[in-house]
Each structure stands twice: as structure tokens, then as C-alpha cells.
Amino acid sequence: MKMGKCGEKHDITLFLLGSTDATLDNQQDSKDWYNKGITLGKLGKSDEAITAFDNAIDVNPQYSLAWYYRGVPLKKLGKSAEAQKYWAK
């Protein structure tokens, strides 16, 4: 079965969002949570992206990219002042 670029992208997104949940719970890997947050943000799922970034920060409080990108969906939700707090970290 041959799939076009759109189908491949969709499959990758489903893999990132679906099949990795159990792995993330077991491994507690901040990089995986960060990547999931980025993917969710690109899909416009701001609340879920925030949760993923929170999980990355819980695992590794020194993960500066997770702190920064946690502010991005907040800004999209109209919470610019709160986003600034995360960008300052």
C-alpha cells in the first residue's frame, strides 16, 4: 500500500500522540514529553501541549526549552502575561 506525503504525516502524528503515551508514563523522559508538546502545539491543541510541557518540566526542571515553549500555547490562548513568566525562566 503506497501512501502519499499527507498520509505519512498523519501516521507520524498518530504515532507521536497515541502509541507513545504508555512509554512516556514508564520512562518519564522529559525530551519525549517536550516533543509531544511541540507536536500538540502544531496541531492547535494548546491545553494538551501545556500539559505535555508541564510533564517535561516535572521530570527535568532545568529543561529551558520546555519552560520557553510552555509559554507559546499560553500566548495563543490569550494569556500573554502568564506566558511572559515562562519566557523569563
Secondary structure as UniProt FT lines:
FT   HELIX           5..14
FT   HELIX           15..19
FT   HELIX           21..27
FT   HELIX           30..42
FT   TURN            43..44
FT   HELIX           46..59
FT   TURN            61..62
FT   HELIX           64..76
FT   TURN            77..78
FT   HELIX           80..87
//
